Amino acid sequence: IYNTRALIELSGEGVGTAPEPSFGTHFFQDLMEAQIYPLAVYLDDEDAIFNRAFFYDTPNRLAEKISTEDKLLKCLRLIAVSDLRQGHHLSLIMDDEKGRAVAFLERDRLISRPQNV
C-alpha cells in the first residue's frame, strides 16, 4: 500500500457487512501512524451520494500490479482516475469529528519552476 493515503471500504445491500475498524486493531493503528486513513462508505445511508459508475465501470488495475486470484479481484479494486478522466486526480476531504467525507475529481495542476535569472 505504498503511496496510499486512504483505504475505502464499502458496505450495504449487495456489498457486504458494515465495516468494523476495531477488527485488526494493530493494523488500524499502523495505518494511522503511516497517515493512511480508513474510510467506510455506508451505501444504505440515505445521506450517502455515491457514483457507482466511477468505482464499478472503470477497469480494475489490481492484476497489473500484483498476481492474485480471481476471487480477490471481485472484492478489491485498484482504479486509475485517468481511465475515467485524463488530466485529473481524486481528492478526498475527511472530517472525522463530523463523520463526513467527500471525494471529487480535480484537474491536475502543472507546477512551474522559477527560472534562474
C-alpha positions in Angstrom: 0.0 0.0 0.0 2.9 2.2 -0.8 1.8 5.8 -1.6 -1.7 5.1 -0.3 -3.5 7.9 1.6 -6.8 6.2 2.2 -8.4 2.7 2.2 -12.1 2.9 1.3 -14.4 0.1 2.4 -18.0 -0.1 1.0 -20.9 -1.7 2.9 -24.6 -2.0 2.2 -27.1 -4.2 0.4 -25.3 -6.4 -2.1 -21.9 -5.2 -1.0 -21.2 -6.7 2.4 -21.5 -6.2 6.1 -20.8 -3.0 7.9 -17.1 -2.2 8.3 -15.7 -2.5 11.8 -12.4 -0.7 12.2 -11.7 -2.4 15.5 -11.1 -5.7 13.7 -7.4 -5.9 13.3 -6.7 -3.1 15.8 -2.9 -3.3 15.3 -3.3 -2.9 11.6 -5.6 0.1 12.2 -3.0 1.7 14.4 -0.3 1.0 11.8 -2.5 2.7 9.1 -3.0 5.8 11.3 0.8 6.1 12.1 1.5 5.9 8.3 -1.1 8.6 7.7 -3.3 6.2 5.7 -6.9 6.9 6.6 -9.7 4.3 6.6 -13.0 5.5 5.2 -16.2 3.5 5.5 -18.9 4.2 3.0 -22.4 3.0 4.0 -24.3 2.8 0.7 -27.6 2.2 2.5 -27.3 5.6 4.3 -29.8 8.0 2.7 -27.2 10.8 3.0 -24.6 8.9 1.0 -24.1 10.1 -2.5 -22.0 7.5 -4.4 -21.1 7.5 -8.1 -21.2 3.7 -8.7 -20.2 4.1 -12.3 -16.8 5.6 -11.3 -16.0 2.8 -9.0 -17.6 -0.1 -10.9 -17.3 0.7 -14.6 -13.6 1.7 -14.7 -11.1 -1.1 -15.2 -9.7 -2.8 -12.2 -5.9 -2.4 -12.4 -5.0 -4.6 -9.4 -3.9 -7.6 -11.5 -1.4 -5.3 -13.4 0.3 -4.6 -10.1 0.2 -7.9 -8.3 -0.5 -11.5 -9.1 -3.7 -12.6 -7.4 -6.7 -15.0 -7.6 -9.8 -14.0 -9.5 -11.9 -14.1 -6.3 -9.9 -11.3 -4.8 -10.4 -9.2 -7.9 -14.2 -9.3 -7.2 -13.8 -7.6 -3.8 -10.7 -5.4 -4.1 -10.3 -2.8 -6.8 -7.4 -0.5 -7.9 -8.6 2.3 -10.1 -6.7 4.7 -12.2 -8.5 8.0 -12.3 -7.1 8.6 -15.8 -9.2 5.7 -17.1 -12.3 7.8 -16.5 -10.9 11.3 -16.8 -7.5 12.2 -18.2 -5.6 15.0 -16.5 -7.5 14.7 -13.2 -6.9 13.1 -9.8 -9.2 12.1 -6.9 -9.2 14.5 -4.0 -10.6 13.3 -0.7 -11.6 15.5 2.3 -12.5 13.8 5.5 -13.9 15.3 8.8 -13.7 12.7 11.5 -15.4 14.8 14.1 -18.5 15.2 11.9 -18.3 11.7 10.4 -18.4 13.2 6.9 -16.2 12.8 3.8 -16.3 14.0 0.2 -14.3 12.8 -2.8 -14.2 14.6 -6.1 -12.2 14.7 -9.3 -9.9 17.7 -9.6 -7.8 18.9 -12.6 -4.1 18.2 -12.3 -2.1 21.4 -11.9 1.3 21.8 -13.6 3.9 23.1 -11.2 6.1 25.6 -12.8 9.6 26.1 -11.5 11.0 29.6 -11.3 13.6 30.4 -13.9 17.1 31.3 -12.7 17.7 35.0 -13.5 
